[in-house]
Amino acid sequence: MAKAIMIQGTMSNVGKSVLTAGLCRVLMQDGYRVAPFKSQNMALNSFVTAEGLELGRAQAVQAEASGLEPRVEMNPILLKPTTDCGSQLIVMGRVRGNMTAATYYNYKRELIPEIMAAYEALAAENDYIVIEGAGSPAEINLKQNDIVNMGMARMAKAPVLLVGDIDPGGVFAQLAGTLMLLTDDERSIVKALIINKFRGDREILRPGLAMLEEITKKPVAGVIPMLSLDIDDEDSQSRRLESSAQAALDIAVIRTPRMANFTDLSALAASKGVAVRYIQAASDLLAPDLIILPGSKSTIADLLWLRNTGLDKSLLHFAAHGTPIIGICGGYQMLGESLRDETGVEGGGFVQGLGLLPIRTEFCAEKHCARSQGSVINAAAPFDSLIGAELSGYEIHMGKSTLLKGAAPFIKLADGSFDGCVRGNVCGSYLHGLFDSDDFRKRLLFSLCDRKRIARSCIRVDDYAAHRQQEYDRLADCLRENLDMQMIYRILEEGL
């Protein structure tokens, strides 16, 4: 049975997901079988397993860092927000329904048997499990029914490393204050502290570390520097949503309020000579070389937001003047003629789409999740060079889009079915992750260079899968250099 260690944080966005991935990588490099685990995740960024089951994107990344294929056991409970106080509940990769926050709070302890069955399945196959917490263990209003922080640490008998983020300031108060709000039993579970995202001279920090250890009676296991890493995350506060610097190619992404799977854009942003900008106002579009309308957890609501902001008119204007536009999943649906929701999946109703693609979408109660492979079969300028490009991705959607008479499908899938639609300089697809495919991404970016009449040498398209592996190794190197790994291994072996 595997031994466990848990990464908890003083708040959201302190770097728990990345540190979990990094520790998994270190343990894998040291020859151990290691798997990530997060009992409950709340995120609009998700991933689909080979079996067509859904889990949080961070656990898929952590699995990749561990050298494993992602499994739903790594994230048995996934909450995908649909409103400010409600979420879609996904248990072991399948939708169980929508719940308000209050209903879920009273229900979630009933999920403990499924959480523990998932955890024990992983523990039986591995030497170590690295568990990620959520938010903060000091959220005193949520402690009673906790299944993801100290509650999970107790169930897994996992010692805790508590992480604070020094970048916004106040890290000593974060760590000391969090420990103060824990019970004596919970404080005993915390074995060491980590300070993350440090910039500056460590000698200046050293006296503070000594005082922190004296006040908290906990050792500081390390100070991790601010890293510039290209590793997918899933937090709405992700630095990925900050716009890139100017570059040879300018890609504008419409950042809708319920944007989902923003990691679809990671491979484009990683390409040298490509800038990815996230846009929420029509005035910020400027003169992009490509506009992307990404996925959405609430497609109809985000479509209405486009209309309220005037971005719908901007998209129609750019389309009419030849700017390439690509819609992914919910963005693809918005580009169509109409969206109908008779089952109430998105609150019910009928709305007109942007009318840029000849498709109609009807929402249905059953979510479609699948991995897919295929190649582009239809495209016109400026997408004509994409014909024959091979790609792969995954589908997560609750709508079915029907091509109208004379419409051209964009992609032929390996099973003989078709995906997406293309008309002139506008195209769309249900496939998340299609830009990760090197062949597709290279052809697309080269076509944009040709259209802009700049040299293709202005950009560089590398092997994205190899690039991700290199980033995991960089992260592991950083942890080895800045964490007391002897202390970490001792904590792992001693357990609780």
C-alpha positions in Angstrom: 0.0 0.0 0.0 1.4 3.4 -1.0 2.6 6.0 1.5 1.1 9.5 1.0 2.0 13.1 1.4 -0.3 16.0 0.9 0.2 19.6 -0.5 -2.1 22.1 1.1 -2.1 25.8 0.6 -2.9 29.0 2.6 -5.3 30.0 -0.2 -6.1 29.4 -3.8 -3.5 29.9 -6.5 -0.4 29.5 -4.2 0.9 26.8 -6.6 -0.4 23.6 -5.1 -1.1 22.0 -8.5 2.3 22.7 -9.9 4.2 21.7 -6.8 2.2 18.4 -6.7 3.2 17.8 -10.3 6.8 18.6 -9.5 7.0 16.3 -6.5 5.4 13.5 -8.6 8.2 14.1 -11.2 11.0 14.0 -8.6 9.6 10.7 -7.1 9.2 9.2 -10.6 12.8 10.2 -11.5 14.0 8.5 -8.3 12.5 5.3 -9.5 9.3 5.1 -7.6 5.8 4.4 -8.8 3.9 7.6 -7.9 0.4 8.8 -8.7 -1.4 12.2 -8.0 -4.7 12.5 -6.2 -7.3 15.2 -5.5 -10.5 14.1 -3.9 -12.6 17.1 -5.0 -11.7 19.6 -7.7 -13.6 22.7 -8.8 -12.6 23.8 -12.3 -13.8 24.6 -15.8 -10.7 23.1 -17.2 -11.0 19.3 -17.6 -9.6 16.4 -19.5 -11.1 13.2 -20.9 -9.5 9.8 -20.3 -9.1 7.0 -22.8 -12.3 5.5 -21.5 -14.3 8.8 -22.2 -14.4 9.8 -18.5 -13.8 13.4 -17.2 -11.4 14.6 -14.6 -9.7 17.9 -13.6 -7.0 19.1 -16.0 -4.5 19.5 -13.1 -4.6 15.8 -12.3 -4.1 14.9 -16.0 -1.0 17.1 -16.0 0.2 15.6 -12.7 -0.3 12.1 -14.2 1.7 13.1 -17.2 4.5 14.3 -14.9 4.3 10.9 -13.1 4.6 9.0 -16.4 1.1 7.7 -16.2 -2.1 7.8 -18.3 -4.7 10.0 -16.6 -7.4 8.0 -14.7 -10.6 9.2 -13.0 -9.4 7.7 -9.8 -6.9 10.5 -9.6 -9.9 13.0 -9.2 -13.1 11.2 -8.3 -15.1 14.4 -7.7 -15.1 17.2 -10.2 -17.3 20.3 -9.8 -17.8 22.5 -12.9 -19.4 25.8 -12.0 -22.5 26.7 -14.0 -23.6 29.8 -12.0 -22.1 31.8 -9.1 -23.8 29.4 -6.6 -24.2 26.1 -8.5 -22.1 23.5 -10.3 -22.4 20.4 -12.4 -21.4 17.4 -10.2 -19.2 14.8 -11.9 -18.4 11.6 -9.9 -15.9 9.1 -11.2 -15.9 10.8 -14.6 -19.7 10.9 -15.2 -22.3 13.6 -14.7 -24.4 13.1 -11.6 -26.5 16.3 -12.0 -26.4 19.9 -11.1 -26.4 21.1 -7.4 -26.5 24.4 -5.6 -23.6 25.1 -3.2 -25.8 24.5 -0.2 -27.2 21.2 -1.5 -23.7 19.9 -2.3 -22.3 21.0 1.1 -24.9 18.8 2.8 -24.4 16.0 0.3 -20.7 15.6 -0.2 -19.9 13.4 2.8 -22.0 10.7 1.1 -19.3 10.6 -1.6 -16.6 9.5 0.9 -16.9 5.7 0.0 -16.4 6.5 -3.7 -13.5 8.8 -2.8 -11.8 6.2 -0.7 -12.4 3.4 -3.3 -10.6 5.6 -5.9 -7.8 6.4 -3.5 -7.2 2.8 -2.4 -7.2 1.6 -6.0 -4.3 4.0 -6.7 -2.6 3.2 -3.4 -2.6 -0.5 -4.2 -0.6 0.1 -7.4 1.9 2.7 -6.4 4.7 3.3 -3.9 3.7 6.9 -3.2 0.6 9.1 -3.6 1.0 12.9 -3.7 -2.4 14.4 -2.7 -3.4 18.0 -3.6 -5.7 20.0 -1.3 -8.1 22.7 -2.4 -8.3 26.4 -1.3 -7.3 26.6 2.4 -7.7 24.2 5.3 -8.4 27.2 7.5 -11.8 27.9 5.9 -13.5 27.4 9.2 -17.0 27.5 7.9 -16.3 24.5 5.7 -14.4 22.3 8.1 -17.3 20.2 9.4 -17.9 18.4 6.1 -14.4 18.6 4.7 -13.4 15.9 2.2 -10.5 17.6 0.4 -8.1 19.2 3.0 -7.6 17.9 6.6 -10.5 15.5 6.2 -8.7 13.8 3.3 -5.4 14.0 5.1 -6.9 12.0 8.0 -8.6 9.5 5.7 -5.3 8.8 3.8 -3.1 9.2 6.9 -1.1 11.7 4.9 1.3 14.2 6.5 0.8 17.7 5.1 3.2 20.3 3.6 1.6 23.7 3.9 2.4 26.2 1.0 2.2 30.0 1.1 2.6 32.4 -1.8 5.0 35.2 -1.1 4.4 37.1 -4.3 1.4 39.1 -3.2 3.0 39.8 0.2 2.1 38.6 3.7 3.3 35.1 3.4 4.3 34.9 7.1 0.8 35.9 8.2 -0.6 33.5 5.6 1.3 30.5 7.1 1.1 31.5 10.8 -2.5 32.5 10.5 -3.6 29.3 8.8 -1.9 27.2 11.5 -3.6 29.4 14.2 -7.0 28.6 12.8 -6.4 24.8 12.8 -7.2 22.6 15.7 -4.3 21.0 17.7 -4.9 17.7 15.9 -4.8 19.4 12.5 -1.7 21.3 13.4 0.0 18.0 14.2 -0.7 16.8 10.7 1.2 19.7 9.2 4.9 18.6 9.1 6.6 21.4 7.3 6.1 24.8 5.5 7.0 25.8 2.0 7.2 29.4 0.7 6.5 29.6 -3.1 7.0 32.2 -5.8 9.9 34.0 -4.2 11.8 36.8 -6.0 14.8 38.6 -4.6 17.7 38.0 -2.2 17.2 35.0 0.1 19.6 36.4 2.7 17.1 39.2 3.4 14.4 36.5 3.9 16.5 34.3 6.1 15.8 36.1 9.5 12.0 35.9 8.7 12.3 32.1 8.1 13.9 31.6 11.5 11.2 33.7 13.2 8.5 31.8 11.3 9.9 28.5 12.5 10.0 29.8 16.1 6.4 31.1 16.0 4.9 28.1 14.3 7.1 25.3 15.6 7.2 23.9 12.1 10.3 23.6 9.9 10.6 25.4 6.6 11.2 22.7 4.0 12.2 25.2 1.2 11.7 28.4 -0.6 10.7 28.0 -4.2 11.6 30.8 -6.7 9.1 32.4 -9.0 9.3 30.1 -12.1 8.4 30.8 -15.7 7.1 27.3 -16.6 4.9 26.2 -19.5 2.8 23.7 -17.5 -1.0 23.6 -17.8 -3.1 24.6 -14.8 -6.8 25.0 -14.4 -7.3 28.0 -12.0 -9.3 31.0 -13.2 -6.5 33.1 -11.7 -3.9 31.4 -14.0 -1.1 33.6 -15.3 -1.8 32.0 -18.7 -4.8 34.4 -18.9 -2.4 37.3 -19.0 -1.7 38.4 -22.5 1.6 37.6 -24.2 4.1 40.2 -25.3 4.0 41.5 -28.9 5.2 39.0 -31.5 5.2 38.4 -35.2 1.7 36.8 -35.1 -1.1 38.2 -33.0 -3.9 35.9 -31.8 -6.9 37.3 -30.0 -8.9 35.0 -27.7 -12.3 36.1 -26.6 -12.3 35.6 -22.8 -16.0 35.0 -22.0 -17.1 34.9 -18.4 -17.6 31.0 -18.4 -14.6 30.2 -20.7 -13.6 26.6 -20.3 -10.5 24.6 -21.2 -8.3 27.7 -21.8 -5.4 25.3 -21.9 -6.5 24.7 -25.5 -4.4 27.8 -26.2 -1.2 26.7 -24.4 0.5 25.2 -27.5 -0.1 28.4 -29.5 1.3 30.5 -26.7 4.3 28.3 -26.4 5.2 28.8 -30.1 8.0 31.2 -30.6 6.9 34.4 -32.5 3.2 34.0 -31.4 1.4 36.4 -29.0 -1.9 35.2 -27.4 -4.1 38.1 -26.1 -7.2 37.6 -24.0 -9.9 40.0 -24.9 -13.0 41.1 -23.0 -13.8 44.4 -24.8 -14.4 45.1 -28.5 -11.9 48.0 -28.3 -9.1 45.6 -27.3 -9.3 43.5 -30.5 -7.2 45.8 -32.5 -6.0 44.0 -35.7 -5.4 40.4 -34.9 -4.1 37.8 -37.3 -6.5 35.2 -35.9 -9.5 35.3 -33.5 -10.4 32.3 -31.4 -13.7 31.8 -29.7 -13.0 29.2 -27.0 -15.1 26.7 -25.1 -17.7 27.6 -22.6 -19.5 25.9 -19.7 -22.5 28.2 -20.3 -22.6 28.7 -24.0 -25.9 30.6 -24.2 -25.0 32.9 -21.4 -21.7 33.6 -22.9 -23.3 34.3 -26.3 -25.6 36.8 -24.7 -22.5 38.4 -23.0 -21.0 38.8 -26.5 -24.1 40.7 -27.6 -24.1 42.9 -24.4 -20.5 43.8 -24.9 -20.7 44.5 -28.6 -18.2 41.8 -29.4 -20.7 40.0 -31.6 -20.7 42.9 -34.0 -16.9 43.0 -33.9 -16.7 39.3 -34.8 -19.1 39.8 -37.7 -17.0 42.8 -38.9 -13.7 40.9 -38.7 -15.2 37.9 -40.4 -16.6 40.1 -43.3 -13.1 41.6 -43.8 -11.4 38.2 -44.0 -9.8 37.8 -40.6 -9.6 34.0 -39.8 -11.9 33.0 -36.9 -11.8 29.6 -35.2 -14.5 28.4 -32.7 -13.8 25.5 -30.2 -16.7 23.6 -28.7 -19.0 26.2 -27.1 -17.3 28.8 -29.3 -18.1 26.6 -32.4 -21.7 26.4 -31.3 -21.9 30.2 -30.9 -20.7 30.7 -34.5 -23.7 28.8 -35.8 -27.2 29.9 -36.9 -29.1 29.0 -33.7 -28.9 27.3 -30.3 -32.0 25.5 -28.8 -32.2 24.2 -25.3 -35.5 22.3 -24.8 -34.2 20.1 -22.0 -33.1 23.0 -19.8 -29.4 22.1 -19.8 -28.5 25.8 -20.0 -31.7 27.2 -18.5 -33.9 26.5 -21.6 -34.8 28.7 -24.5 -33.8 29.5 -28.1 -31.2 32.1 -29.3 -29.9 33.1 -32.6 -26.2 32.4 -33.1 -23.7 34.6 -34.8 -24.6 33.2 -38.2 -21.1 32.7 -39.4 -21.3 28.9 -39.8 -24.3 27.0 -41.3 -25.0 24.8 -38.3 -27.8 24.4 -35.7 -27.1 23.2 -32.2 -29.6 21.5 -29.8 -28.6 20.8 -26.2 -29.3 17.4 -24.7 -29.1 16.1 -21.2 -26.4 13.6 -21.9 -22.8 14.8 -21.9 -20.6 13.5 -24.8 -17.0 12.8 -23.7 -14.5 11.1 -26.0 -11.0 11.1 -27.3 -10.8 11.6 -31.0 -8.3 11.6 -33.9 -8.7 12.7 -37.5 -7.6 15.0 -40.3 -8.8 18.1 -41.9 -10.8 17.4 -45.1 -12.3 20.7 -46.1 -10.9 24.2 -45.9 -10.7 27.3 -48.0 -8.3 30.2 -47.9 -6.8 31.1 -45.5 -7.2 27.6 -44.0 -6.6 25.7 -47.3 -3.1 24.6 -46.2 -4.8 22.7 -43.3 -6.3 20.0 -45.6 -4.7 16.7 -44.7 -3.4 17.9 -41.4 -3.6 15.2 -38.8 -4.8 16.1 -35.3 -6.1 14.6 -32.1 -8.1 16.0 -29.2 -11.0 15.3 -26.9 -14.7 16.2 -26.8 -16.7 17.4 -23.8 -20.1 18.9 -24.7 -23.8 18.6 -24.0 -24.9 19.9 -27.4 -25.2 18.3 -30.8 -24.6 20.4 -33.9 -26.2 19.6 -37.2 -24.7 20.9 -40.5 -27.3 22.6 -42.7 -27.7 21.8 -46.4 -24.5 22.4 -48.3 -22.3 22.9 -45.2 -18.8 21.5 -45.4 -17.5 19.4 -42.4 -14.1 20.5 -41.2 -12.6 17.2 -39.9 -13.0 13.5 -40.7 -12.5 11.4 -37.6 -10.9 8.0 -37.4 -14.2 6.3 -36.9 -15.5 7.7 -40.2 -17.7 10.4 -38.6 -17.3 14.1 -39.1 -16.6 17.0 -36.8 -16.9 20.7 -37.1 -17.7 23.0 -40.0 -15.9 25.4 -42.3 -17.0 28.3 -44.4 -14.4 30.6 -45.9 -12.3 32.2 -43.2 -14.5 30.8 -40.4 -14.3 27.3 -39.0 -15.2 25.4 -35.8 -14.6 22.1 -34.1 -15.7 20.3 -31.0 -12.1 19.0 -30.4 -10.4 20.5 -27.4 -6.6 20.3 -27.7 -6.4 20.3 -31.5 -3.7 23.0 -31.4 -1.5 20.6 -29.4 -1.1 18.6 -32.7 2.1 19.7 -34.2 1.2 19.2 -37.8 -2.1 21.1 -37.5 -0.5 24.0 -35.4 2.5 24.4 -37.8 0.3 24.5 -40.9 -2.1 27.0 -39.2 0.7 29.4 -38.1 2.5 29.2 -41.4 -0.7 30.0 -43.2 -1.1 33.1 -41.0 2.5 34.1 -41.8 1.7 33.8 -45.6 -1.5 35.8 -45.2 0.4 38.5 -43.4 3.2 38.4 -45.9 5.9 37.8 -43.3 8.6 35.1 -43.4 7.7 31.8 -41.9 11.0 31.9 -40.1 9.5 34.6 -37.8 7.9 31.7 -35.9 9.1 28.3 -34.6 6.9 25.3 -33.9 8.5 22.7 -31.7 7.4 19.2 -30.6 4.9 20.2 -28.0 4.8 16.8 -26.2 8.6 16.9 -25.8 8.4 20.5 -24.7 6.0 19.5 -21.9 8.3 16.7 -20.7 11.2 19.2 -20.6 9.1 21.6 -18.5 8.4 18.8 -16.0 12.1 18.1 -15.7 12.9 21.8 -15.2 10.3 21.9 -12.4 11.8 18.8 -10.8 15.3 20.3 -11.0 14.0 23.4 -9.3 12.4 21.4 -6.4 15.6 19.4 -5.9 17.6 22.6 -5.7 15.2 24.5 -3.4 13.5 21.9 -1.2 15.0 19.8 1.6 14.3 16.5 -0.2 15.8 14.5 2.7 13.2 16.1 5.0 10.4 15.4 2.4 11.4 11.7 2.2 11.6 11.5 6.0 8.1 12.9 6.3 6.9 10.4 3.7 8.4 7.5 5.5 7.2 8.5 8.9 3.7 9.2 7.8 1.1 10.0 10.5 
